[in-house]
Amino acid sequence: LRGCINDVHNMNRLLTETYGWRRDCIRTLTDDDRRNMPTKQNIMEALHWLVDGVQPGDVLFLHYSGHGAQQEDPHGIEEDGMNETILPIDFKRAGMITDDEMGDIVVKNLPEGVRLTAVMDCCHSGTGLDLPYTWTNRGWKEETNPFHSRGDVQMFSGCEDDDTSSDAATAYGAAGGAMTTAFCDMLRSNPCPTYSQLIHELNKLMRRRGFSQHAQLTSSQSFDFQRPFLLDDIIPNGNPTYGRTMRRKFPPQPRKLDPKLSQLLGIGVAVAGGMVAGQILGDVVGGLFGGGDRDDW
């Protein structure tokens, strides 16, 4: 992958320059920073930091740009029988991080009145936080085996679970993920679109730039899609029940991996990835963390 570190910097600028988040409240993990490498342990610690002590009125942000893959879901909860994963820099030794692990930390125990916006720019990222609702052309679709929680979590992803993400270029010619680049470009031009406008313009931008992937939105809450998109607009809980509703167990249906990723997983050459996370406590607090785009490890 080219440009994952650029994605982290691009998202950082969007948060600080367009939305006014404080730089000293942002954390980053990139593999060009020896003190803050995107190892599995560092990413897990950063996820815990993001939600530590959150209270109603707090606003959080999380971004990941890098390699994504899949593993068999041992519980048969996922509709394709596969868990989505992200790849830390040391995944060959420490293992991948599954959507279940991330959801357990940043979604399931989030209280009502807290907002988390996530952007996942990686392959197989459509349901990367296992949120119960997916937006479709016909409205919100509930997962077969949903996990309902109290917080307001919204995740924008670069493609569906069976798709791969692409590299793009920023307005300055630097490499970057197609989803991250479109997300930042669109919100700089219109910082307060409706959700309908945001998804439409993201897909329009990516099509214009020659990409076939489609932006996806999943959510812990269903809401009016004509609502304005604001990072600090917290949607109240509307779920009548909490926890897992199990309706059907699914067998694994592994997808054919991209050849470059297959080689990466097979021989353990370099990992590329980037992460951005942000936290606004009442007013403004934030965090960023990410992996890099080196291929010489």
C-alpha positions as CSV (number, residue, x, y, z in Angstrom):
1,L,0.0,0.0,0.0
2,R,1.1,3.5,-0.7
3,G,0.0,6.5,1.3
4,C,-1.3,5.1,4.6
5,I,0.8,7.6,6.6
6,N,-0.4,10.3,4.2
7,D,-4.0,9.3,5.1
8,V,-3.3,9.8,8.8
9,H,-1.9,13.3,8.2
10,N,-4.8,14.1,5.8
11,M,-7.4,13.1,8.4
12,N,-5.4,14.9,11.1
13,R,-5.6,18.1,9.1
14,L,-9.4,17.6,8.5
15,L,-10.0,17.3,12.2
16,T,-7.8,20.2,13.3
17,E,-8.2,22.7,10.4
18,T,-11.8,22.1,9.3
19,Y,-13.4,21.0,12.6
20,G,-11.2,22.8,15.1
21,W,-10.0,19.8,17.1
22,R,-6.9,20.4,19.3
23,R,-3.6,18.9,18.1
24,D,-2.5,18.1,21.6
25,C,-5.5,15.9,22.0
26,I,-4.6,13.7,19.0
27,R,-2.7,10.5,19.2
28,T,-1.1,8.8,16.2
29,L,0.6,5.5,15.5
30,T,2.6,5.3,12.3
31,D,5.5,3.0,11.4
32,D,7.7,5.9,10.6
33,D,7.7,6.9,14.3
34,R,9.8,4.4,16.3
35,R,8.2,5.6,19.5
36,N,4.6,5.1,18.3
37,M,4.6,2.0,16.1
38,P,1.3,0.4,15.1
39,T,2.0,-2.9,16.9
40,K,-1.0,-4.9,18.0
41,Q,-0.3,-4.0,21.7
42,N,-0.1,-0.3,20.9
43,I,-3.2,-0.3,18.8
44,M,-5.2,-2.2,21.5
45,E,-3.9,0.2,24.2
46,A,-4.9,3.2,22.0
47,L,-8.4,1.8,21.5
48,H,-8.7,1.5,25.3
49,W,-7.4,5.1,25.7
50,L,-10.0,6.3,23.3
51,V,-13.0,5.2,25.4
52,D,-11.5,5.4,28.9
53,G,-13.7,7.4,31.2
54,V,-16.1,8.5,28.5
55,Q,-19.3,10.2,29.7
56,P,-22.5,11.5,27.9
57,G,-21.7,14.5,25.8
58,D,-18.3,13.1,24.7
59,V,-17.4,12.7,21.0
60,L,-14.9,10.3,19.6
61,F,-13.2,9.7,16.3
62,L,-11.3,6.7,14.9
63,H,-9.7,6.2,11.5
64,Y,-7.8,3.2,10.1
65,S,-6.0,3.1,6.7
66,G,-4.1,-0.1,5.8
67,H,-4.4,-3.7,5.2
68,G,-7.6,-5.6,6.0
69,A,-8.3,-9.3,5.8
70,Q,-10.7,-12.0,7.1
71,Q,-10.7,-14.9,9.5
72,E,-13.3,-17.6,10.1
73,D,-15.9,-16.6,12.6
74,P,-15.9,-19.4,15.2
75,H,-19.4,-18.4,16.4
76,G,-21.1,-18.2,13.0
77,I,-22.5,-14.8,13.8
78,E,-21.3,-13.0,10.6
79,E,-23.5,-13.4,7.6
80,D,-20.6,-14.6,5.5
81,G,-19.2,-16.6,8.4
82,M,-16.0,-14.5,8.4
83,N,-14.7,-11.9,10.9
84,E,-13.1,-8.8,9.3
85,T,-9.6,-8.0,10.6
86,I,-6.9,-5.3,10.5
87,L,-3.2,-6.1,10.3
88,P,-0.8,-4.5,12.8
89,I,2.8,-4.1,11.8
90,D,3.7,-7.2,13.9
91,F,0.7,-9.4,12.9
92,K,2.9,-12.4,11.9
93,R,4.0,-12.7,15.5
94,A,1.1,-11.1,17.5
95,G,-1.9,-11.9,15.2
96,M,-4.5,-9.8,13.5
97,I,-7.1,-7.7,15.3
98,T,-10.7,-8.8,14.6
99,D,-13.8,-6.7,14.3
100,D,-15.0,-8.5,17.4
101,E,-12.0,-7.3,19.4
102,M,-12.4,-3.7,18.3
103,G,-16.2,-3.8,18.9
104,D,-15.7,-5.2,22.4
105,I,-13.5,-2.2,23.3
106,V,-15.0,0.8,21.5
107,V,-18.7,-0.1,20.8
108,K,-20.4,-2.5,23.2
109,N,-19.9,-0.6,26.5
110,L,-20.2,2.9,25.1
111,P,-22.9,4.7,27.1
112,E,-25.9,6.5,25.6
113,G,-25.0,10.1,24.8
114,V,-21.5,9.3,23.5
115,R,-20.7,9.6,19.7
116,L,-18.0,7.6,17.9
117,T,-17.4,8.3,14.2
118,A,-15.1,5.7,12.5
119,V,-13.6,5.6,9.1
120,M,-12.1,2.3,8.0
121,D,-10.1,2.5,4.7
122,C,-9.1,-1.1,4.1
123,C,-10.2,-4.3,2.3
124,H,-13.2,-6.2,3.7
125,S,-14.2,-3.3,5.9
126,G,-17.9,-3.1,5.3
127,T,-18.9,-4.3,8.7
128,G,-15.6,-3.6,10.4
129,L,-17.1,-2.8,13.8
130,D,-20.0,-5.3,13.6
131,L,-22.7,-2.6,13.9
132,P,-26.3,-3.8,13.6
133,Y,-27.6,-1.4,10.9
134,T,-26.3,-1.0,7.3
135,W,-27.6,1.8,5.1
136,T,-28.9,0.6,1.7
137,N,-30.8,2.3,-1.2
138,R,-34.0,1.0,0.5
139,G,-33.2,2.3,4.0
140,W,-31.6,0.7,7.1
141,K,-31.1,-3.0,7.0
142,E,-30.6,-4.9,10.3
143,E,-28.0,-7.6,10.5
144,T,-29.3,-11.2,10.9
145,N,-27.6,-11.5,14.3
146,P,-27.3,-7.9,15.5
147,F,-25.6,-6.7,18.6
148,H,-27.5,-3.6,19.9
149,S,-25.8,-1.1,22.2
150,R,-26.7,2.3,23.8
151,G,-24.1,4.6,22.2
152,D,-24.1,6.4,18.9
153,V,-21.5,4.7,16.7
154,Q,-21.3,5.4,12.9
155,M,-18.7,3.7,10.7
156,F,-17.8,4.8,7.1
157,S,-15.9,2.1,5.2
158,G,-14.1,2.1,1.9
159,C,-15.9,-1.0,0.6
160,E,-18.1,-4.0,1.4
161,D,-16.9,-7.0,3.3
162,D,-16.1,-8.9,0.0
163,D,-14.5,-5.9,-1.7
164,T,-10.9,-4.5,-1.8
165,S,-9.9,-0.9,-1.2
166,S,-7.8,1.2,-3.6
167,D,-5.1,3.8,-3.5
168,A,-5.8,7.3,-4.8
169,A,-4.0,10.7,-4.8
170,T,-4.7,13.8,-2.8
171,A,-5.3,17.2,-4.4
172,Y,-1.5,17.7,-3.9
173,G,-0.6,14.5,-5.8
174,A,0.4,12.5,-2.7
175,A,-0.7,8.8,-2.5
176,G,-3.6,8.0,-0.2
177,G,-6.5,5.6,0.3
178,A,-9.4,6.2,-2.1
179,M,-12.0,6.4,0.8
180,T,-9.9,8.6,3.1
181,T,-9.0,11.0,0.2
182,A,-12.7,11.3,-0.9
183,F,-13.9,11.7,2.7
184,C,-11.5,14.5,3.5
185,D,-11.9,16.3,0.1
186,M,-15.7,16.1,0.3
187,L,-15.9,17.4,3.9
188,R,-13.5,20.2,3.2
189,S,-15.8,21.4,0.4
190,N,-18.9,21.0,2.5
191,P,-18.3,20.4,6.3
192,C,-22.0,19.9,7.0
193,P,-23.8,17.8,4.4
194,T,-26.7,15.6,5.0
195,Y,-25.9,11.9,5.3
196,S,-27.6,11.4,2.0
197,Q,-25.4,14.0,0.3
198,L,-22.2,12.7,2.0
199,I,-22.6,9.1,0.8
200,H,-23.7,10.3,-2.7
201,E,-20.8,12.6,-3.0
202,L,-18.3,10.1,-1.7
203,N,-19.3,7.6,-4.3
204,K,-19.4,10.2,-7.0
205,L,-15.9,11.3,-6.2
206,M,-14.6,7.8,-6.2
207,R,-16.3,7.0,-9.5
208,R,-14.9,10.1,-11.0
209,R,-11.4,9.0,-10.0
210,G,-11.9,5.6,-11.6
211,F,-12.6,3.4,-8.6
212,S,-15.4,0.8,-8.5
213,Q,-15.7,0.5,-4.8
214,H,-18.6,2.0,-2.9
215,A,-18.7,3.8,0.4
216,Q,-20.6,2.0,3.1
217,L,-22.3,3.3,6.3
218,T,-23.1,1.1,9.3
219,S,-24.5,2.4,12.5
220,S,-25.5,1.3,16.1
221,Q,-28.6,3.4,15.7
222,S,-31.1,3.9,12.8
223,F,-31.9,7.5,12.0
224,D,-33.3,9.9,9.4
225,F,-30.8,9.9,6.5
226,Q,-31.6,13.6,5.7
227,R,-30.1,14.5,9.1
228,P,-27.1,16.8,8.8
229,F,-23.7,15.0,9.3
230,L,-22.0,16.6,12.3
231,L,-19.2,15.0,14.3
232,D,-20.6,16.3,17.5
233,D,-24.3,15.6,16.8
234,I,-25.1,12.7,19.2
235,I,-28.1,10.6,18.2
236,P,-30.1,9.3,21.2
237,N,-30.4,5.6,21.8
238,G,-33.4,4.1,20.0
239,N,-32.7,0.4,20.5
240,P,-35.3,-1.2,22.8
241,T,-33.1,-4.2,23.7
242,Y,-29.3,-4.6,24.2
243,G,-26.9,-7.3,23.5
244,R,-26.8,-10.1,20.9
245,T,-29.9,-11.4,19.1
246,M,-29.0,-14.7,17.6
247,R,-31.3,-15.9,14.8
248,R,-29.1,-18.1,12.6
249,K,-25.6,-19.5,12.5
250,F,-23.6,-19.1,9.3
251,P,-20.9,-21.3,7.9
252,P,-17.6,-19.7,6.8
253,Q,-17.5,-18.4,3.2
254,P,-13.8,-17.3,2.7
255,R,-13.3,-14.9,-0.2
256,K,-10.3,-15.0,-2.5
257,L,-7.8,-12.5,-1.3
258,D,-6.0,-9.9,-3.4
259,P,-2.7,-11.6,-4.6
260,K,-0.5,-9.0,-3.0
261,L,-2.3,-9.5,0.3
262,S,-2.1,-13.2,0.0
263,Q,1.7,-13.0,-0.5
264,L,1.9,-10.6,2.5
265,L,0.0,-13.0,4.7
266,G,2.0,-16.0,3.4
267,I,5.5,-14.7,3.8
268,G,5.2,-11.9,6.3
269,V,6.8,-9.1,4.4
270,A,5.9,-5.6,5.3
271,V,2.6,-4.4,6.6
272,A,1.2,-1.0,5.7
273,G,-1.5,0.7,7.7
274,G,-2.7,3.9,9.3
275,M,-5.0,4.8,12.1
276,V,-6.7,8.0,13.3
277,A,-8.7,8.2,16.4
278,G,-10.2,11.2,18.1
279,Q,-11.9,12.0,21.3
280,I,-13.9,15.1,22.2
281,L,-14.7,15.2,25.9
282,G,-17.6,17.6,26.3
283,D,-15.9,20.2,24.2
284,V,-12.9,19.1,22.2
285,V,-10.4,16.3,22.9
286,G,-9.1,13.9,20.2
287,G,-6.8,11.1,19.2
288,L,-5.1,9.7,16.1
289,F,-3.2,6.5,15.6
290,G,-2.0,4.7,12.5
291,G,0.3,2.3,10.7
292,G,2.6,3.2,7.9
293,D,3.3,2.3,4.3
294,R,6.8,0.7,4.4
295,D,7.5,-2.5,2.6
296,D,11.0,-3.3,3.8
297,W,10.5,-4.9,7.2
